[in-house]
Amino acid sequence: MLLNVKIREGIGGAVLYDGNVAGLPTGIDGAFQLIQVFDPTVSHNGIKLHKNHEYAFELAAFPGPDAVETVCAIAKGPTGSSYAGGRGYYQDPVNGPSFLPLPNGASTADEDLPFITLVR
């Protein structure tokens, strides 16, 4: 799979970062995989983030050239919200263009992806 990662100013906002990640593990074992979105050895102009501002981390998976299936999955996070102030959404062609709350699309649903952000 090829993973496209975008960081936006809120859901549907301006794109602050857009990049592709290849070579991720194919099994889901619950271990975290580091995805670095800023490399100070390449540029000194990092991604400008502001406190008390909402950001959206948007992930999209695409089958690689050797893919035999079009199945994608991500390790499930703990029950409830595992990221204070965060909320997970999903979008797929079956449900139309809207982003729906994880895990089941209900407006009261409150689940997030298992991730950690490191900001320096």
Buried (B, 14 or more C-beta within 10 A) or exposed (E): BBBEBBBBBEEEEEEBBEEEBEEEEEEEEEEEEEEEBBEEEEEEEBEEEEEEEEBBBBBEBEEEEEEEEEEEEEBEBEEEBBBEEBBBBBEEEEEEEEBBBBBEEEEEBBBBBBBEEEEE
